[in-house]
Amino acid sequence: MTGMRLCVACGMPMKTAADFAMGDTEKDYCVHCARTDGSMQSYGEKAASLAAFLVMTQGLDGGAALEAAKGMMTRLPAWKGVGGIA
Amino acid sequence: MSHNMGKLRSVKKVRTRESLITAAIRVFSRDGFLAARTSEIAEEAGLAHGTVFLHFPTQETLTATVIEECGLRIAARIHELAERGAGVREVLDAHLRGIGEFEAFYARLAIEGPLLPARARNSILGIHSALSFHMGEASERDQKAGIIRPIPMYFLFNTWIGLVHYYLANRELFSPGGSVIGRRGAELIENFMNMIGSGGSKEEAE
């Protein structure tokens, strides 16, 4: 594995500038975790969007997807210690 | 002096932890997650049994940590190999190459995944998400270009995963003693693409 940077909010490797929020490689989160103004999504926003992604691309039940999304997020740097939907 | 000794101890601790994880990957690949014993992992690493518990309080923590770390490596490899803008065929190839580098370990995940604790299952979902992200983008492009049939993204993903996991779970039947991905991977991709291709079946095409 090369030294690709991982998004602190969803874990996605960021390979090129286009992968970073607003194309800004100084940011530590990716384009999918940014709001339209470039700021990082909240815990609740990210949990909901990750769950929607799991439903759309893997066909999970909505409730199961949200539980899985929160479980996956507990291991990511941006959400360490966050206990519930903010 | 004491600062240097502290630094040395810290480096040694990190190395021991890495040795345990590497040994655990080998033992899990060989015996499975549920049947593996911490004593065998310690033996594989050349360490005393008690050392395992200095780094991981329980076997469940060790198992979850190893699956998580290995899962991140596999997901990162899939991301590395899958080129943005690629088609479904190229993404499937990247997926097989990514999991193929960890085939014995990944096959255990495919077999035992549903029986493992939530933290481990979430790591498996993380690997799947690396694929479903690229497959989603690629299938949308290929459908628009008329290369593949209009099939819901999740169904395409689950059909592929089901197929690959079946071959991996029964790898001793499909490729005794060897890599099932190496031996059958190209065939899986070819036939899967034929099934989802917009040209339909051979009869329809004719």
Contacts between the chains, C-beta under 8 A, distances in Angstrom:
chain1	res1	chain2	res2	distance
A	1	B	73	5.8
A	1	B	76	5.1
A	1	B	77	6.4
A	1	B	80	7.1
A	2	B	80	6.7
A	4	B	76	6.5
A	4	B	79	7.4
A	4	B	80	6.9
A	6	B	76	7.6
A	11	B	72	7.3
A	11	B	75	7.5
A	11	B	126	6.7
A	12	B	79	7.0
A	12	B	133	7.3
A	13	B	76	5.3
A	13	B	79	4.4
A	13	B	80	7.0
A	15	B	79	7.2
A	15	B	80	7.5
A	15	B	84	7.7
A	16	B	84	7.7
A	18	B	84	7.9
A	53	B	129	7.2
A	53	B	132	7.7
A	53	B	133	7.6
A	54	B	125	7.1
A	54	B	129	7.2
A	54	B	132	8.0
A	55	B	154	7.6
A	56	B	136	7.2
A	56	B	153	6.1
A	56	B	154	6.6
A	57	B	129	7.5
A	57	B	132	3.7
A	57	B	133	7.0
A	57	B	135	7.2
A	57	B	136	4.6
A	57	B	153	5.3
A	57	B	154	5.9
A	57	B	157	5.9
A	58	B	125	7.6
A	58	B	128	6.1
A	58	B	129	7.5
A	58	B	132	5.2
A	58	B	154	5.4
A	58	B	157	5.7
A	58	B	158	6.9
A	59	B	152	7.7
A	59	B	154	3.2
A	59	B	155	6.8
A	59	B	157	7.4
A	59	B	158	5.8
A	68	B	121	7.7
A	68	B	122	5.9
A	68	B	125	5.4
A	71	B	118	5.7
A	71	B	119	6.9
A	71	B	122	4.2
A	72	B	122	4.8
A	72	B	125	6.3
A	72	B	126	5.9
A	72	B	129	7.9
A	75	B	68	6.5
A	75	B	122	7.7
